[in-house]
């Protein structure tokens, strides 16, 4: 029993900032009283969780949901509360421009927009002291013949390589595969093996994360 308690106390569970906002299903968000109004208040709630549990010392941010004007100040605020900034999560799935994909989109301008956002997230990592960038792509096809599947893999590889080259020596990115994410015809990261193949090609600063929560 002593060993079990020690193992539990040694855990490091990173809480996501969006868990402290209004929550609900994919069909409705239920408003609640006392919900944090900005990233600073989300960090305060996260710090309280860590104070109670002792195993949640870092908080993952999501951009643009957690955008602020001064990320260094946000990191100082977290430190003052006794927690740190964890992974920076990018978002290339909500903008209307990404209907046909983000970094795999057949339009070069859309791909540039998406990749620039990923590079912006690395800038935020630099400012906050984060060492991890989390990448999830909803890119894919709705029906056969909509686009060239092999070309989309090449576009994905090109964007990932640009982001990889921008990482610092002590930074990494996690390419996510959602285990139970539904797809209509084809997704550009259809399995963990595809994610792994891209990461192996890039090098040790690229790793795979499998999301089992969906």
JODA-V988493 format. One record per residue. RES is the residue in one small letter. SS is DSSP state (alpha for helix, beta for strand, coil for the rest). OMEGA is omega in radians with two decimals (NA if undefined). Layout:
BEGIN
RES:SS:OMEGA ; RES:SS:OMEGA
END
This chain:
BEGIN
x:coil:3.12 ; x:alpha:3.13 ; x:alpha:3.14 ; x:alpha:3.13 ; x:alpha:3.12 ; x:alpha:3.12 ; x:alpha:3.12 ; x:alpha:3.13 ; x:alpha:-3.10 ; x:coil:-3.14 ; x:coil:2.99 ; x:coil:-3.13 ; x:coil:3.13 ; x:coil:-3.14 ; x:beta:3.10 ; x:beta:-3.09 ; x:alpha:-3.08 ; x:alpha:3.09 ; x:alpha:-3.11 ; x:alpha:3.07 ; x:coil:3.04 ; x:coil:-3.05 ; x:beta:3.12 ; x:beta:3.13 ; x:coil:3.08 ; x:coil:-3.08 ; x:coil:3.12 ; x:coil:3.03 ; x:beta:-3.07 ; x:beta:-3.13 ; x:coil:3.14 ; x:coil:3.09 ; x:coil:3.06 ; x:coil:-3.13 ; x:coil:3.11 ; x:coil:-3.10 ; x:coil:-3.12 ; x:coil:-3.11 ; x:alpha:3.13 ; x:alpha:3.13 ; x:alpha:3.04 ; x:alpha:3.12 ; x:alpha:3.11 ; x:alpha:3.09 ; x:alpha:3.13 ; x:alpha:3.10 ; x:alpha:3.11 ; x:alpha:3.07 ; x:alpha:3.14 ; x:alpha:3.12 ; x:alpha:-3.13 ; x:alpha:-3.01 ; x:alpha:-3.10 ; x:coil:-3.07 ; x:coil:-3.10 ; x:coil:-2.99 ; x:coil:-3.13 ; x:beta:-3.11 ; x:beta:3.08 ; x:beta:3.09 ; x:beta:3.11 ; x:beta:3.13 ; x:coil:0.37 ; x:coil:-3.07 ; x:coil:-3.10 ; x:coil:-3.14 ; x:coil:3.03 ; x:coil:-3.14 ; x:coil:-3.08 ; x:coil:-3.08 ; x:alpha:3.08 ; x:alpha:3.10 ; x:alpha:3.10 ; x:alpha:3.11 ; x:alpha:3.08 ; x:alpha:3.11 ; x:alpha:3.11 ; x:alpha:-3.13 ; x:alpha:3.11 ; x:alpha:3.14 ; x:alpha:3.13 ; x:coil:3.08 ; x:coil:3.13 ; x:beta:3.08 ; x:beta:3.12 ; x:beta:-3.09 ; x:beta:3.00 ; x:beta:-3.13 ; x:beta:3.13 ; x:coil:3.14 ; x:coil:3.04 ; x:coil:-3.11 ; x:coil:-3.07 ; x:coil:-3.08 ; x:coil:3.13 ; x:alpha:3.13 ; x:alpha:-3.05 ; x:alpha:-3.13 ; x:alpha:3.14 ; x:alpha:3.14 ; x:coil:3.13 ; x:coil:-3.13 ; x:coil:3.10 ; x:coil:-3.11 ; x:coil:3.11 ; x:coil:3.13 ; x:coil:-3.08 ; x:alpha:-3.12 ; x:alpha:3.11 ; x:alpha:3.10 ; x:alpha:3.13 ; x:alpha:3.12 ; x:alpha:-3.11 ; x:alpha:-3.13 ; x:alpha:3.09 ; x:alpha:3.09 ; x:alpha:3.13 ; x:alpha:3.10 ; x:alpha:3.06 ; x:alpha:3.13 ; x:alpha:3.07 ; x:alpha:3.05 ; x:alpha:3.13 ; x:alpha:3.05 ; x:alpha:3.13 ; x:alpha:-3.06 ; x:alpha:-3.06 ; x:alpha:-3.07 ; x:coil:3.10 ; x:coil:3.12 ; x:coil:-3.04 ; x:beta:3.02 ; x:beta:-3.14 ; x:beta:-3.10 ; x:beta:2.99 ; x:coil:-3.11 ; x:coil:3.06 ; x:coil:-3.06 ; x:coil:3.09 ; x:beta:-3.09 ; x:beta:3.13 ; x:coil:-3.12 ; x:coil:-3.14 ; x:coil:3.08 ; x:coil:-3.12 ; x:coil:3.12 ; x:coil:3.12 ; x:coil:-3.07 ; x:alpha:-3.14 ; x:alpha:3.12 ; x:alpha:3.13 ; x:alpha:3.07 ; x:alpha:3.09 ; x:alpha:3.13 ; x:alpha:3.09 ; x:alpha:-3.14 ; x:alpha:-3.12 ; x:alpha:3.13 ; x:alpha:3.14 ; x:alpha:-3.14 ; x:alpha:3.13 ; x:alpha:3.11 ; x:alpha:3.14 ; x:alpha:-3.12 ; x:alpha:-3.13 ; x:alpha:-3.10 ; x:coil:3.03 ; x:coil:-3.09 ; x:coil:-3.09 ; x:coil:3.13 ; x:coil:3.14 ; x:beta:2.89 ; x:beta:3.10 ; x:beta:3.08 ; x:beta:-2.97 ; x:beta:2.93 ; x:beta:3.11 ; x:beta:-2.99 ; x:coil:-3.06 ; x:coil:3.14 ; x:coil:-3.13 ; x:coil:3.09 ; x:coil:3.14 ; x:coil:3.14 ; x:coil:-3.12 ; x:beta:3.02 ; x:beta:-3.06 ; x:coil:2.94 ; x:coil:-2.97 ; x:coil:-3.10 ; x:coil:-3.10 ; x:alpha:-3.14 ; x:alpha:3.09 ; x:alpha:3.09 ; x:alpha:-3.12 ; x:alpha:-3.12 ; x:alpha:3.10 ; x:alpha:-3.09 ; x:alpha:3.13 ; x:alpha:-3.14 ; x:alpha:-3.06 ; x:alpha:-3.13 ; x:coil:-2.97 ; x:coil:3.12 ; x:coil:3.08 ; x:beta:-3.11 ; x:beta:-3.12 ; x:beta:2.95 ; x:beta:3.12 ; x:beta:3.12 ; x:beta:-3.14 ; x:coil:-2.99 ; x:coil:-3.11 ; x:coil:NA
END
